[in-house]
Amino acid sequence: MRSTLRILGRILLAQIFIISSIQKIFDFGGTEAYMAASGLTPTLLPFVIAIEMGGGLMILTGWGMRIAAFVLALFSIAAAVIFHLDFTNPTQVILLMSDLAFAGGLLVLASS
C-alpha cells in the first residue's frame, strides 16, 4: 500500500510540471510575452521548459528523484515570488499559495 501511495504521489506531483512544459512548448510566443511582461528575459524559456520537463520526468520515473524534487521546489518558490506576489488579487494569492504548497510537497519528497 505504501509503495502504491508513493507512486501515486509522484505521478500527481510530476504531472503539473510535465503538462506545464508541454503547454509552454505549444505556446512558446505567448509564454515569452508573459515572461517579458513580468520582467524576465524570454531567453530563459528553454531552461524553464527543460527544468519542468526534466524534473517532472525524473520524479515520475524515480531516477534522480530527490535532486529533481529539490530543484523543482526552488523553482516553485521562485515562480511564486516572481509571478504571483500580488496580494491585492485573490487569484494571484491562491496561485502563490499553491506554488508554495507544491514546494512543500517537493521538499518532503526530496527528504524521503
Steps between C-alpha positions, in 0.01 A plus 500: 500500500780743590678446169174552309440826684856616432465430128163675489646798684792521257263486202285778644801721576670433167201552274467874560860564397486271196169643376613857569817451296300357209264799512799734492637322193169532314457866602864601490433855380224562751716369783790721390268802507373405846854467629602833347196672656618367837847644451678179402703451187320263261832331425449312828200314357691198361662453841161526672359236265800274561472536879127427499510213252823346625412536867148372445624193314764434765239508774264285292763232434675527835841554337679785680171570672636670813718743308221573254252556782738745669563693176128514421427617855739792451350561156148505647599748770665723240193481275274585793701809588557620144153441352249489786604757761195723454315495831227727363387230254333197667577275202869584519501434875353153440759432228774619737378263771467209258857551372623509859296187580659322202840608631414355840397167354811492285722571801336208683571282196859627483555406862351149472 
